[in-house]
Amino acid sequence: MLERLFGLKRHATTVRTELLAGLTTFLTMAYIVVVNPAILGDAGLPVTAVAAATCLAAGFGSILMGLLANYPLALAPGMGLNAYFAYTVVKTMGVPWETALGCVFLSGLAFLILTAVGVRQAIIAAIPRSLFAAVAGGVGLFIAFIGLKSAGVIVTNPATAVALGDLTQPTAALAIVGLVLIAALQAWKVKGAILIGIVATTAIGWGLGLAHVAPGGYSLTDISATAFKLDVAGALNLKGSLGLTLLEVVFVFLFVDLFDNVGTLVAVTKEAGLTDEAGSIPRLNRILFADSIATMAGSLMGTSTTTSYIESAAGVAVGGRTGLTAVVVGVLFLIAFLFAPLVQAIPAAATAPALVLVGAMMLGAVAEIDWKDPEVAIPAFLTVIAIPLTFSIANGLAFGIVSYAALRLLRGHARRGDWLLYVLAALFIARFVYLAKG
């Protein structure tokens, strides 16, 4: 049955490898069960209900992706978009959280429509293949930076923006031990090196008292405080200034999710070798439909935009190649629904090394870029460097697409068939202007 559903032999993988990949991906992104409720709780949403909604949205979205599109892409409420939801839309604009959930639902519906008419697919096709490799490399640096920062190896500094942290601190020291352990296992080509490293580092963390298990669990009734509480009618209110504000909110949810999702999709599928000879992504429609439906379902459950997670690359790094990996992640999130506090038992020092080494492997994609051609190399470099430094995949894509379009125009290489590329560049410029004014 699994062979018929996922084509394991065709993708040169096994059930054991896919299970291992799914568990690895889950462990690297399980932090969302704790972090998402904390962020949305600041906006007035009931924390226990959001924790339950987070688990169910991630479980549903990941399983849907695995079964519908057969890709090792895990989904969960997106970081960044949840902060925009809580701190900008609800706390700054004063929009009720129920209405904000309605905006999330409408953005998912708009995504579904854009996918059905082929707009999202056309956007992905318009992006130069050199930028695909640049996005993969930039995302590699991005998740490595996230890992180092969460472990305290890199810290903020008012004079230099970032600086080396105190490596004698327990979390940073343990992360370095985990990094050396996983790197050594990978060098010896040990199967499941990343997962073994995470488990071993977690065990050391328990022994040092760096992780604490919170008592209690979540019941099915907790989610009732947010489930189906969204106010779509309020989000559709077009009267007065509030209506205009809500239109802006829907647009931002739509725009940021689109390009963050595209960047994640490109990076993970390229790392997994799942693109075809022309660099295109097979079954793209199904991936985008799964993403759209997951966003709508997540808003119904009571959480912000659900999207593909770059941490899926961790599962790909240990051999995940089919939707079975995503299904495993989804099932684990459904189990976590009952035992969400246990996720806190996995310290950041255990998952950080995995993110760093996955990022290192993803950086290899930049070898495909023609660095001798400035028309290709400059946009690629801007993409690679902007993703980690601006903490945004969408910003990196924006820098790359705008600079690529500008160089094509200035060199007289613009073609009529590239019209969508220039439309995207204009939209990104408008986005920069909008963010500057905001």
Number of C-alpha atoms within 10 A of each C-alpha: 6 10 12 8 14 21 18 19 11 10 13 11 15 19 17 11 21 26 20 22 32 31 21 33 32 24 23 27 19 24 17 19 26 18 15 23 23 17 20 25 17 15 23 13 20 19 22 20 24 30 29 32 32 32 29 26 33 32 27 24 32 35 28 25 30 26 18 17 22 23 28 31 36 32 30 32 27 22 17 15 21 22 18 19 26 24 17 16 23 21 16 12 14 13 21 17 25 21 22 27 29 28 34 34 29 23 25 28 17 17 24 21 15 17 20 14 10 12 13 21 17 14 16 21 15 17 19 17 18 19 28 26 27 33 37 30 28 34 32 29 26 25 26 24 21 19 27 23 20 20 27 23 23 19 15 13 11 7 7 7 8 12 14 13 17 14 16 10 12 17 23 23 17 26 30 21 18 27 25 15 20 25 18 14 17 17 10 10 10 13 14 19 21 32 24 17 25 28 17 16 27 24 18 19 23 16 10 12 11 18 20 15 13 13 9 11 14 17 13 11 10 17 22 16 17 24 20 17 17 24 18 17 11 19 25 17 14 14 8 8 9 16 15 13 16 23 18 14 23 21 17 18 22 20 18 18 26 20 21 23 21 23 27 24 26 23 25 29 23 22 22 20 13 18 15 10 7 7 18 16 20 14 12 15 17 18 22 25 21 24 28 27 20 30 32 28 25 30 29 22 26 32 36 35 31 30 29 29 22 26 25 30 33 30 34 26 24 24 24 32 30 30 28 32 35 35 28 26 35 30 21 19 27 20 14 23 22 16 17 26 19 18 19 16 16 24 26 27 31 30 29 30 31 31 26 21 24 25 27 16 17 27 22 15 20 21 11 12 18 13 14 9 9 13 17 21 19 18 25 32 22 23 30 29 20 24 27 21 14 12 16 20 26 25 23 30 30 26 23 30 26 21 20 26 23 17 18 17 13 10 9 9 10 16 9 6 8 14 13 15 22 19 14 18 22 16 15 20 15 12 17 14 11 10 9 8 7 6
